[in-house]
Amino acid sequence: MPRFLFVDFPLGNPCGKPWDVEMQYKIAGGALELLERAWLPRTTVQRPETWAEGEADARWRKRFMWVGDDNREALAKVGEARRRAQAGRRESLSD
């Protein structure tokens, strides 16, 4: 039965802030509680924890996936390197 525990955190941080053991414990505990108590399909629960308080909370959302004049060239280089690496892996698998 599908269940979903939502945390409004930056990508890659589903269990909370790095080194914030108390927050991570609460989120992991909430996930286990959801597994135990969700009796209906597609049950979704949103955790109350926030990444940061006030204005700092919104800053990561503004920067997430940002492409601008200040980082466009660097992102293009990283993307091209990733595509070359993927093509190399595909070639090695077909050999």
N, CA, C and O atoms as a GROMACS GRO file, in nm:
protein
  380
    1MET      N    1   0.085  -0.117   0.000
    1MET     CA    2   0.000   0.000   0.000
    1MET      C    3   0.090   0.124   0.000
    1MET      O    4   0.173   0.138   0.090
    2PRO      N    5   0.076   0.213  -0.098
    2PRO     CA    6   0.160   0.332  -0.105
    2PRO      C    7   0.135   0.427   0.012
    2PRO      O    8   0.020   0.450   0.051
    3ARG      N    9   0.243   0.481   0.065
    3ARG     CA   10   0.237   0.582   0.171
    3ARG      C   11   0.341   0.687   0.137
    3ARG      O   12   0.440   0.656   0.071
    4PHE      N   13   0.319   0.810   0.182
    4PHE     CA   14   0.412   0.917   0.149
    4PHE      C   15   0.428   1.009   0.269
    4PHE      O   16   0.330   1.065   0.319
    5LEU      N   17   0.551   1.025   0.313
    5LEU     CA   18   0.583   1.119   0.421
    5LEU      C   19   0.654   1.237   0.356
    5LEU      O   20   0.765   1.221   0.304
    6PHE      N   21   0.593   1.353   0.359
    6PHE     CA   22   0.648   1.471   0.292
    6PHE      C   23   0.724   1.559   0.391
    6PHE      O   24   0.673   1.593   0.497
    7VAL      N   25   0.847   1.594   0.354
    7VAL     CA   26   0.924   1.694   0.428
    7VAL      C   27   0.965   1.801   0.328
    7VAL      O   28   1.016   1.769   0.221
    8ASP      N   29   0.943   1.926   0.360
    8ASP     CA   30   0.971   2.037   0.268
    8ASP      C   31   1.114   2.083   0.289
    8ASP      O   32   1.141   2.190   0.343
    9PHE      N   33   1.207   1.998   0.243
    9PHE     CA   34   1.350   2.024   0.258
    9PHE      C   35   1.417   2.022   0.122
    9PHE      O   36   1.361   1.970   0.026
   10PRO      N   37   1.538   2.078   0.114
   10PRO     CA   38   1.612   2.071  -0.013
   10PRO      C   39   1.636   1.926  -0.055
   10PRO      O   40   1.651   1.837   0.028
   11LEU      N   41   1.640   1.906  -0.185
   11LEU     CA   42   1.663   1.774  -0.242
   11LEU      C   43   1.789   1.711  -0.182
   11LEU      O   44   1.892   1.777  -0.170
   12GLY      N   45   1.780   1.586  -0.145
   12GLY     CA   46   1.894   1.514  -0.088
   12GLY      C   47   1.896   1.514   0.064
   12GLY      O   48   1.988   1.460   0.124
   13ASN      N   49   1.796   1.574   0.126
   13ASN     CA   50   1.791   1.582   0.272
   13ASN      C   51   1.657   1.532   0.324
   13ASN      O   52   1.592   1.604   0.400
   14PRO      N   53   1.612   1.412   0.287
   14PRO     CA   54   1.479   1.367   0.324
   14PRO      C   55   1.461   1.340   0.472
   14PRO      O   56   1.348   1.334   0.520
   15CYS      N   57   1.569   1.324   0.544
   15CYS     CA   58   1.558   1.293   0.687
   15CYS      C   59   1.598   1.410   0.775
   15CYS      O   60   1.614   1.392   0.896
   16GLY      N   61   1.616   1.527   0.718
   16GLY     CA   62   1.648   1.643   0.800
   16GLY      C   63   1.786   1.698   0.774
   16GLY      O   64   1.858   1.653   0.684
   17LYS      N   65   1.821   1.797   0.854
   17LYS     CA   66   1.950   1.864   0.839
   17LYS      C   67   2.063   1.771   0.878
   17LYS      O   68   2.049   1.690   0.970
   18PRO      N   69   2.176   1.782   0.808
   18PRO     CA   70   2.293   1.702   0.848
   18PRO      C   71   2.330   1.733   0.993
   18PRO      O   72   2.331   1.849   1.034
   19TRP      N   73   2.361   1.632   1.067
   19TRP     CA   74   2.406   1.638   1.206
   19TRP      C   75   2.298   1.684   1.305
   19TRP      O   76   2.329   1.702   1.423
   20ASP      N   77   2.174   1.704   1.261
   20ASP     CA   78   2.066   1.738   1.354
   20ASP      C   79   1.996   1.607   1.390
   20ASP      O   80   1.891   1.573   1.335
   21VAL      N   81   2.055   1.536   1.484
   21VAL     CA   82   2.010   1.402   1.519
   21VAL      C   83   1.867   1.404   1.572
   21VAL      O   84   1.789   1.313   1.541
   22GLU      N   85   1.831   1.504   1.649
   22GLU     CA   86   1.695   1.510   1.704
   22GLU      C   87   1.591   1.522   1.593
   22GLU      O   88   1.489   1.453   1.595
   23MET      N   89   1.617   1.610   1.494
   23MET     CA   90   1.525   1.625   1.382
   23MET      C   91   1.517   1.495   1.302
   23MET      O   92   1.408   1.451   1.266
   24GLN      N   93   1.631   1.434   1.273
   24GLN     CA   94   1.634   1.310   1.197
   24GLN      C   95   1.558   1.199   1.269
   24GLN      O   96   1.488   1.120   1.206
   25TYR      N   97   1.573   1.193   1.400
   25TYR     CA   98   1.503   1.092   1.480
   25TYR      C   99   1.352   1.111   1.469
   25TYR      O  100   1.278   1.014   1.453
   26LYS      N  101   1.306   1.237   1.479
   26LYS     CA  102   1.162   1.265   1.470
   26LYS      C  103   1.107   1.228   1.332
   26LYS      O  104   0.999   1.170   1.323
   27ILE      N  105   1.180   1.261   1.227
   27ILE     CA  106   1.132   1.232   1.092
   27ILE      C  107   1.130   1.081   1.066
   27ILE      O  108   1.032   1.029   1.012
   28ALA      N  109   1.236   1.012   1.105
   28ALA     CA  110   1.240   0.866   1.087
   28ALA      C  111   1.130   0.800   1.170
   28ALA      O  112   1.065   0.706   1.124
   29GLY      N  113   1.109   0.849   1.290
   29GLY     CA  114   1.001   0.796   1.374
   29GLY      C  115   0.865   0.820   1.312
   29GLY      O  116   0.778   0.734   1.318
   30GLY      N  117   0.846   0.938   1.251
   30GLY     CA  118   0.721   0.968   1.182
   30GLY      C  119   0.698   0.875   1.064
   30GLY      O  120   0.585   0.834   1.037
   31ALA      N  121   0.806   0.841   0.994
   31ALA     CA  122   0.794   0.748   0.880
   31ALA      C  123   0.752   0.610   0.929
   31ALA      O  124   0.666   0.545   0.869
   32LEU      N  125   0.814   0.565   1.037
   32LEU     CA  126   0.777   0.434   1.091
   32LEU      C  127   0.634   0.433   1.142
   32LEU      O  128   0.561   0.335   1.126
   33GLU      N  129   0.594   0.542   1.204
   33GLU     CA  130   0.456   0.553   1.253
   33GLU      C  131   0.357   0.550   1.136
   33GLU      O  132   0.252   0.487   1.144
   34LEU      N  133   0.392   0.617   1.027
   34LEU     CA  134   0.307   0.616   0.907
   34LEU      C  135   0.294   0.474   0.853
   34LEU      O  136   0.185   0.432   0.814
   35LEU      N  137   0.404   0.399   0.848
   35LEU     CA  138   0.398   0.260   0.801
   35LEU      C  139   0.306   0.177   0.889
   35LEU      O  140   0.236   0.088   0.840
   36GLU      N  141   0.307   0.205   1.018
   36GLU     CA  142   0.226   0.128   1.112
   36GLU      C  143   0.079   0.165   1.107
   36GLU      O  144  -0.007   0.078   1.122
   37ARG      N  145   0.047   0.292   1.087
   37ARG     CA  146  -0.090   0.340   1.104
   37ARG      C  147  -0.166   0.371   0.975
   37ARG      O  148  -0.288   0.387   0.980
   38ALA      N  149  -0.101   0.378   0.862
   38ALA     CA  150  -0.170   0.415   0.738
   38ALA      C  151  -0.246   0.294   0.684
   38ALA      O  152  -0.185   0.198   0.636
   39TRP      N  153  -0.375   0.298   0.694
   39TRP     CA  154  -0.456   0.185   0.649
   39TRP      C  155  -0.519   0.208   0.512
   39TRP      O  156  -0.572   0.114   0.452
   40LEU      N  157  -0.513   0.330   0.462
   40LEU     CA  158  -0.573   0.360   0.333
   40LEU      C  159  -0.466   0.382   0.227
   40LEU      O  160  -0.358   0.432   0.259
   41PRO      N  161  -0.492   0.344   0.103
   41PRO     CA  162  -0.395   0.367  -0.004
   41PRO      C  163  -0.366   0.517  -0.021
   41PRO      O  164  -0.452   0.601   0.004
   42ARG      N  165  -0.246   0.547  -0.064
   42ARG     CA  166  -0.200   0.683  -0.093
   42ARG      C  167  -0.210   0.777   0.026
   42ARG      O  168  -0.235   0.896   0.009
   43THR      N  169  -0.190   0.725   0.144
   43THR     CA  170  -0.190   0.810   0.263
   43THR      C  171  -0.068   0.903   0.257
   43THR      O  172   0.044   0.857   0.235
   44THR      N  173  -0.091   1.032   0.277
   44THR     CA  174   0.017   1.130   0.276
   44THR      C  175   0.016   1.207   0.407
   44THR      O  176  -0.089   1.252   0.454
   45VAL      N  177   0.133   1.221   0.466
   45VAL     CA  178   0.150   1.297   0.590
   45VAL      C  179   0.261   1.398   0.568
   45VAL      O  180   0.366   1.365   0.514
   46GLN      N  181   0.237   1.523   0.609
   46GLN     CA  182   0.340   1.625   0.600
   46GLN      C  183   0.397   1.650   0.739
   46GLN      O  184   0.324   1.674   0.835
   47ARG      N  185   0.530   1.643   0.748
   47ARG     CA  186   0.599   1.667   0.874
   47ARG      C  187   0.600   1.816   0.906
   47ARG      O  188   0.604   1.898   0.814
   48PRO      N  189   0.596   1.852   1.035
   48PRO     CA  190   0.595   1.994   1.072
   48PRO      C  191   0.733   2.059   1.074
   48PRO      O  192   0.742   2.182   1.084
   49GLU      N  193   0.840   1.982   1.066
   49GLU     CA  194   0.974   2.039   1.074
   49GLU      C  195   0.999   2.131   0.955
   49GLU      O  196   0.949   2.108   0.845
   50THR      N  197   1.077   2.236   0.979
   50THR     CA  198   1.115   2.329   0.874
   50THR      C  199   1.266   2.330   0.862
   50THR      O  200   1.337   2.300   0.958
   51TRP      N  201   1.316   2.366   0.744
   51TRP     CA  202   1.460   2.370   0.721
   51TRP      C  203   1.525   2.479   0.804
   51TRP      O  204   1.629   2.457   0.865
   52ALA      N  205   1.464   2.596   0.808
   52ALA     CA  206   1.514   2.708   0.887
   52ALA      C  207   1.397   2.800   0.917
   52ALA      O  208   1.290   2.787   0.856
   53GLU      N  209   1.416   2.890   1.008
   53GLU     CA  210   1.308   2.981   1.046
   53GLU      C  211   1.313   3.108   0.962
   53GLU      O  212   1.420   3.155   0.924
   54GLY      N  213   1.196   3.164   0.934
   54GLY     CA  214   1.186   3.295   0.872
   54GLY      C  215   1.239   3.302   0.731
   54GLY      O  216   1.221   3.210   0.651
   55GLU      N  217   1.304   3.414   0.700
   55GLU     CA  218   1.353   3.441   0.565
   55GLU      C  219   1.454   3.337   0.518
   55GLU      O  220   1.459   3.303   0.400
   56ALA      N  221   1.536   3.286   0.611
   56ALA     CA  222   1.635   3.185   0.574
   56ALA      C  223   1.568   3.060   0.519
   56ALA      O  224   1.626   2.990   0.437
   57ASP      N  225   1.447   3.033   0.562
   57ASP     CA  226   1.374   2.916   0.515
   57ASP      C  227   1.345   2.926   0.366
   57ASP      O  228   1.347   2.825   0.295
   58ALA      N  229   1.318   3.045   0.318
   58ALA     CA  230   1.281   3.063   0.177
   58ALA      C  231   1.402   3.070   0.085
   58ALA      O  232   1.389   3.048  -0.035
   59ARG      N  233   1.521   3.099   0.138
   59ARG     CA  234   1.638   3.118   0.052
   59ARG      C  235   1.673   2.993  -0.028
   59ARG      O  236   1.708   3.005  -0.146
   60TRP      N  237   1.666   2.874   0.032
   60TRP     CA  238   1.703   2.755  -0.044
   60TRP      C  239   1.607   2.733  -0.160
   60TRP      O  240   1.648   2.682  -0.265
   61ARG      N  241   1.480   2.769  -0.144
   61ARG     CA  242   1.384   2.750  -0.253
   61ARG      C  243   1.417   2.841  -0.371
   61ARG      O  244   1.401   2.801  -0.487
   62LYS      N  245   1.463   2.962  -0.343
   62LYS     CA  246   1.498   3.056  -0.450
   62LYS      C  247   1.622   3.010  -0.526
   62LYS      O  248   1.633   3.032  -0.646
   63ARG      N  249   1.716   2.944  -0.456
   63ARG     CA  250   1.840   2.900  -0.520
   63ARG      C  251   1.827   2.764  -0.586
   63ARG      O  252   1.905   2.732  -0.675
   64PHE      N  253   1.731   2.684  -0.544
   64PHE     CA  254   1.716   2.547  -0.594
   64PHE      C  255   1.688   2.549  -0.744
   64PHE      O  256   1.594   2.614  -0.789
   65MET      N  257   1.770   2.478  -0.819
   65MET     CA  258   1.756   2.465  -0.964
   65MET      C  259   1.772   2.599  -1.036
   65MET      O  260   1.724   2.614  -1.148
   66TRP      N  261   1.839   2.696  -0.975
   66TRP     CA  262   1.857   2.827  -1.035
   66TRP      C  263   1.958   2.822  -1.148
   66TRP      O  264   2.069   2.770  -1.132
   67VAL      N  265   1.920   2.874  -1.261
   67VAL     CA  266   2.011   2.892  -1.373
   67VAL      C  267   2.007   3.040  -1.408
   67VAL      O  268   1.901   3.094  -1.441
   68GLY      N  269   2.122   3.104  -1.401
   68GLY     CA  270   2.130   3.246  -1.432
   68GLY      C  271   2.262   3.276  -1.500
   68GLY      O  272   2.343   3.186  -1.526
   69ASP      N  273   2.283   3.402  -1.527
   69ASP     CA  274   2.407   3.442  -1.594
   69ASP      C  275   2.530   3.407  -1.510
   69ASP      O  276   2.638   3.385  -1.565
   70ASP      N  277   2.514   3.402  -1.379
   70ASP     CA  278   2.628   3.377  -1.291
   70ASP      C  279   2.671   3.230  -1.287
   70ASP      O  280   2.784   3.201  -1.247
   71ASN      N  281   2.584   3.136  -1.328
   71ASN     CA  282   2.622   2.994  -1.321
   71ASN      C  283   2.593   2.915  -1.449
   71ASN      O  284   2.617   2.795  -1.453
   72ARG      N  285   2.543   2.980  -1.550
   72ARG     CA  286   2.502   2.911  -1.672
   72ARG      C  287   2.617   2.834  -1.737
   72ARG      O  288   2.600   2.718  -1.775
   73GLU      N  289   2.733   2.896  -1.750
   73GLU     CA  290   2.847   2.831  -1.815
   73GLU      C  291   2.897   2.711  -1.736
   73GLU      O  292   2.926   2.606  -1.793
   74ALA      N  293   2.906   2.726  -1.605
   74ALA     CA  294   2.952   2.615  -1.521
   74ALA      C  295   2.854   2.497  -1.528
   74ALA      O  296   2.897   2.382  -1.536
   75LEU      N  297   2.724   2.526  -1.526
   75LEU     CA  298   2.625   2.419  -1.536
   75LEU      C  299   2.630   2.350  -1.671
   75LEU      O  300   2.613   2.228  -1.680
   76ALA      N  301   2.654   2.426  -1.777
   76ALA     CA  302   2.665   2.367  -1.912
   76ALA      C  303   2.784   2.272  -1.918
   76ALA      O  304   2.775   2.164  -1.977
   77LYS      N  305   2.896   2.310  -1.858
   77LYS     CA  306   3.015   2.223  -1.857
   77LYS      C  307   2.988   2.095  -1.779
   77LYS      O  308   3.026   1.986  -1.823
   78VAL      N  309   2.924   2.107  -1.663
   78VAL     CA  310   2.892   1.988  -1.582
   78VAL      C  311   2.796   1.898  -1.658
   78VAL      O  312   2.812   1.776  -1.657
   79GLY      N  313   2.698   1.956  -1.725
   79GLY     CA  314   2.602   1.876  -1.802
   79GLY      C  315   2.669   1.802  -1.918
   79GLY      O  316   2.640   1.685  -1.943
   80GLU      N  317   2.758   1.870  -1.987
   80GLU     CA  318   2.829   1.806  -2.098
   80GLU      C  319   2.917   1.692  -2.048
   80GLU      O  320   2.924   1.587  -2.111
   81ALA      N  321   2.985   1.713  -1.935
   81ALA     CA  322   3.069   1.607  -1.878
   81ALA      C  323   2.983   1.487  -1.838
   81ALA      O  324   3.024   1.372  -1.857
   82ARG      N  325   2.866   1.512  -1.782
   82ARG     CA  326   2.775   1.403  -1.744
   82ARG      C  327   2.728   1.326  -1.867
   82ARG      O  328   2.724   1.203  -1.865
   83ARG      N  329   2.693   1.398  -1.973
   83ARG     CA  330   2.648   1.330  -2.095
   83ARG      C  331   2.760   1.245  -2.155
   83ARG      O  332   2.733   1.135  -2.202
   84ARG      N  333   2.884   1.295  -2.154
   84ARG     CA  334   2.997   1.216  -2.205
   84ARG      C  335   3.016   1.089  -2.120
   84ARG      O  336   3.038   0.981  -2.174
   85ALA      N  337   3.007   1.104  -1.990
   85ALA     CA  338   3.024   0.988  -1.901
   85ALA      C  339   2.913   0.885  -1.924
   85ALA      O  340   2.940   0.765  -1.928
   86GLN      N  341   2.790   0.931  -1.941
   86GLN     CA  342   2.680   0.838  -1.968
   86GLN      C  343   2.698   0.767  -2.100
   86GLN      O  344   2.673   0.647  -2.111
   87ALA      N  345   2.742   0.840  -2.202
   87ALA     CA  346   2.767   0.778  -2.333
   87ALA      C  347   2.877   0.674  -2.322
   87ALA      O  348   2.868   0.567  -2.384
   88GLY      N  349   2.980   0.702  -2.245
   88GLY     CA  350   3.089   0.605  -2.224
   88GLY      C  351   3.039   0.480  -2.154
   88GLY      O  352   3.079   0.369  -2.189
   89ARG      N  353   2.953   0.497  -2.056
   89ARG     CA  354   2.897   0.379  -1.986
   89ARG      C  355   2.811   0.296  -2.079
   89ARG      O  356   2.816   0.174  -2.076
   90ARG      N  357   2.731   0.364  -2.163
   90ARG     CA  358   2.648   0.290  -2.258
   90ARG      C  359   2.732   0.210  -2.355
   90ARG      O  360   2.702   0.095  -2.386
   91GLU      N  361   2.840   0.273  -2.404
   91GLU     CA  362   2.930   0.202  -2.496
   91GLU      C  363   2.994   0.082  -2.431
   91GLU      O  364   3.007  -0.023  -2.493
   92SER      N  365   3.036   0.096  -2.306
   92SER     CA  366   3.102  -0.016  -2.239
   92SER      C  367   3.004  -0.130  -2.211
   92SER      O  368   3.044  -0.246  -2.206
   93LEU      N  369   2.877  -0.099  -2.193
   93LEU     CA  370   2.777  -0.203  -2.172
   93LEU      C  371   2.745  -0.277  -2.301
   93LEU      O  372   2.710  -0.395  -2.298
   94SER      N  373   2.756  -0.208  -2.413
   94SER     CA  374   2.723  -0.273  -2.541
   94SER      C  375   2.839  -0.356  -2.596
   94SER      O  376   2.820  -0.431  -2.691
   95ASP      N  377   2.957  -0.343  -2.538
   95ASP     CA  378   3.074  -0.422  -2.584
   95ASP      C  379   3.066  -0.567  -2.543
   95ASP      O  380   3.155  -0.645  -2.574
   0.00000   0.00000   0.00000
